Amino acid sequence: MTVLLFGSIGLQLVAPQVVRRFLDLAQGGQTGTGLATGLATTAVFFFLTVTLQKVIMLLAAYASEDLGWTATNNLRADLAEHVIRLDMGFHKSHTPGELIERVDGDVSNLTEYFSSIIIQLLGNTLLALGIILLLFREDWRVGLIGLGYGLFVFLLLRLAEKYVMRFWGEVRQGFAELYGFMEERMGGLEDIRANGGESYIMARLHPLLRATYRARIRAEVSGSVTFVIGYLLYVLSLLATLALGALRFQQGLLTIGSLFLLTYYVGQLERPFSEIRRHLVDLQRAYASINRITELFHIQPHVQEQITAVAPRTAPTVSFNHVSFAYKDQLSVNGNQLSVTNNQSPITNLQSPTPHSPVLQNLTFQLHAGRVLGLLGRTGSGKTTMTRLLFRLYDVDEGAICLDGQDVRSIGLSDLRRHVGIVTQDVQLFHATVRDNLTLFQNYNPTATPLSDDNIIAALDSL
């Protein structure tokens, strides 16, 4: 891809030289067969140069798109796997809509970053430097005009860089909060309508839309300001070149071909600087997404593995030994992080439950193998919490939970969850085959023993 890029740059610099030769031949006073042959040869060479440059650009575009989508798809898979492995505390404070935006939306912003931004920045920088050097080679005065234009544009981009990146970070955060809000409300649409909550939802939605709109306007305007000022600098540079070129042409110091070459190069100088400006804005947008992706990767689950034992292969005795536990999460209302009390502009007046209040205190009991235990209690008394602790969705604060005397914290998570089943209060069916749902996707686990259809049917008949 680098070879294609440098080849394209070289051909872009050569093409105007061919046009100058054509014009100088036409204005040189030569007549007859020699002139016709020279003009035809120059025209054919120009056609081949431009055609080759376009073919190279097409190949480079294909290679960059392939690279970009391959890299971002791999990043999506890694990020999705990381999010799936995070514990319940994280998923309580982040809605599925927000996570979809962070896993897919932020990564989508990196497609061009992975595919071509860095190489295109380098290529356009080299093209601009090549044009400025050729301008100095033709006329040092015009070279100074091109150099001054380039320095002013570079200074402008440096001044705007930190503001643009911060504004685009606010845009990505705004979309994440908006999608999180929409996903949760759409999921509960039946209950919202049944309880007449449409007006309440719309009242909460409008501030989110307004905040996202304002953040997007700030980001777009900051990029547009740099474009407008940069284009004005280009127009001034082109006017100065035309004035200087016309004066030297009248003095007989420039041919018509050289005058065309100077004005063409200065005009061509706007394109790489415009591309550099656009790529830097995209790069700042990508950096904002990279920061958010990095923050997500840095979040580690509180439930860690320290494998020193294996799960019992037969029905074990379950023991709770002086177990105490309190939720540490900054809990939110219905899973919406915008409702937590430390938010500067919460979307609801309801307050989140107080963290660190104990759910279980010094709980001790033993359930022998083959026995069944039913738990009765009011909402919030800790029934579901006990199953979560046994399944290691959370770890206990004090005490221990043991299977045949082995602390569940010493057993690998995958090993524990192969031998401990949990059935939730709600029926959950994945978008997959009936077989996958019945076997809990065991076919996709390379370490699991395959289940035959006869075994599955026998298990269903036994129920």
Residue pairs with C-beta under 8 A, 6 or more apart in sequence:
1 60
1 63
1 64
1 67
1 119
2 119
4 56
4 59
4 60
4 63
5 60
5 119
5 120
5 122
5 123
6 123
6 126
7 53
7 56
8 53
8 56
8 57
8 60
8 123
9 123
9 126
9 127
9 130
11 49
11 50
11 52
11 53
11 56
12 53
12 127
12 268
13 127
13 130
13 131
13 134
14 49
15 46
15 49
15 50
15 53
16 260
16 261
16 264
16 265
16 268
17 261
18 42
18 45
18 46
18 49
19 46
19 257
19 260
19 261
19 264
20 255
20 257
20 258
20 260
20 261
21 42
21 257
22 39
22 42
22 43
22 46
22 257
23 255
23 256
23 257
23 260
24 255
24 256
24 257
24 258
25 35
25 38
25 39
25 42
26 35
26 39
27 255
27 256
27 257
28 35
30 38
60 116
64 115
64 116
64 119
65 115
67 114
67 115
68 111
68 112
68 113
68 114
68 115
68 116
69 111
69 115
71 110
71 114
71 115
72 107
72 108
72 110
72 111
72 114
75 107
75 110
75 293
76 103
76 104
76 107
79 102
79 103
79 107
79 293
79 296
79 297
80 103
82 296
82 297
83 99
83 103
83 296
85 301
86 299
86 301
87 301
87 302
87 303
87 393
87 394
88 329
88 388
88 393
88 394
89 302
89 327
89 328
89 329
89 394
90 299
90 301
92 329
92 331
92 332
92 335
93 329
93 330
93 331
93 332
93 335
93 337
93 340
94 180
94 337
95 180
95 181
95 183
95 184
95 335
95 336
95 337
96 180
96 183
96 184
97 179
97 180
97 181
97 182
97 183
97 184
98 176
98 177
98 179
98 180
98 183
98 337
99 180
100 179
100 183
101 172
101 175
101 176
101 179
101 180
102 176
102 292
102 293
102 296
105 172
105 175
105 176
105 179
105 289
106 172
106 289
106 292
106 293
107 289
107 293
109 172
109 285
109 286
109 288
109 289
110 286
110 289
110 290
110 293
112 282
112 286
113 282
113 283
113 286
113 290
117 279
117 282
117 283
117 286
120 275
120 279
121 276
121 279
121 280
121 283
124 271
124 272
124 273
124 275
124 276
124 279
125 272
125 276
127 272
128 150
128 269
128 272
128 273
128 276
131 146
131 265
131 268
131 269
131 272
132 143
132 146
132 147
132 150
132 269
133 143
134 265
135 142
135 143
135 145
135 146
135 262
135 265
135 266
136 143
136 147
137 143
138 258
138 261
138 262
138 265
139 244
139 248
139 254
139 262
141 244
142 241
142 244
142 245
142 262
142 266
145 237
145 240
145 241
145 244
145 266
146 237
146 265
146 266
146 269
148 237
149 233
149 234
149 236
149 237
149 266
149 269
149 273
150 269
150 273
152 233
153 230
153 233
153 273
153 276
153 277
156 226
156 229
156 230
156 233
157 226
157 276
157 277
157 280
160 222
160 225
160 226
161 280
161 284
163 222
164 219
164 222
164 223
164 226
164 281
164 284
164 285
165 284
165 285
165 287
165 288
166 288
167 215
167 218
167 219
167 222
168 219
168 284
168 285
168 288
169 288
169 291
169 292
170 215
170 218
170 219
171 212
171 215
171 216
171 219
171 288
172 288
172 289
172 292
173 215
173 292
174 208
174 211
174 212
174 215
174 216
175 212
176 292
177 208
177 211
177 212
177 337
177 338
178 208
178 209
178 212
180 336
180 337
180 338
181 204
181 205
181 208
181 336
181 338
181 347
182 205
184 334
184 335
184 336
185 192
185 201
185 205
188 334
191 197
192 198
192 201
204 347
204 348
207 345
207 347
208 338
208 347
219 285
223 281
226 277
226 281
227 274
227 277
230 273
230 274
230 277
231 270
231 274
234 269
234 270
234 273
237 266
237 269
238 263
238 266
238 267
238 270
241 262
241 263
241 266
242 263
245 254
245 259
245 262
245 263
246 259
248 254
248 259
249 255
249 256
249 259
254 262
302 328
302 394
302 395
303 392
303 393
303 394
303 395
303 413
305 412
305 413
306 409
306 410
307 410
307 411
307 412
307 415
308 410
309 406
309 407
309 410
309 411
310 411
310 412
310 415
311 403
311 406
311 411
311 415
311 416
311 418
311 419
311 420
312 403
312 404
312 406
312 419
313 419
314 369
315 369
315 370
316 369
316 403
316 404
317 366
317 367
317 368
317 369
317 403
317 404
317 405
318 366
318 367
318 390
318 401
318 402
318 403
319 365
319 366
319 367
319 400
319 401
319 402
319 403
319 405
320 363
320 364
320 365
320 366
320 386
320 399
320 401
321 364
321 399
321 400
321 401
321 402
322 362
322 363
322 364
322 398
322 399
322 400
323 360
323 362
323 363
323 364
323 389
323 396
323 398
323 399
323 400
323 401
324 358
324 360
324 361
324 362
324 363
324 396
324 397
324 398
324 399
325 358
325 359
325 360
325 382
325 385
325 389
325 394
325 396
325 397
325 398
326 355
326 356
326 357
326 358
326 359
326 397
327 353
327 355
327 356
327 357
327 359
327 394
328 355
328 356
329 355
330 340
330 341
330 342
330 352
330 355
331 340
331 352
331 353
331 355
332 338
332 339
332 340
332 352
333 339
333 348
333 350
333 352
336 347
336 348
337 343
338 346
338 347
338 348
339 346
339 347
339 348
339 350
339 352
340 346
340 352
341 351
341 352
359 380
359 382
359 385
360 382
360 385
360 386
360 389
362 398
362 399
363 382
363 386
363 399
364 399
367 373
375 383
375 386
376 383
377 383
385 394
387 422
388 394
389 395
389 396
389 401
390 401
390 408
390 420
391 416
391 417
391 420
391 422
392 408
392 409
392 413
392 416
392 417
395 409
400 407
400 408
400 409
401 407
401 408
402 408
403 411
403 420
408 416
414 447
418 448
429 437
430 436
430 437
430 441
432 441
435 443
435 453
435 456
436 443
438 456
438 460
439 451
439 456
442 448
442 449
442 450
442 451
443 450
443 451
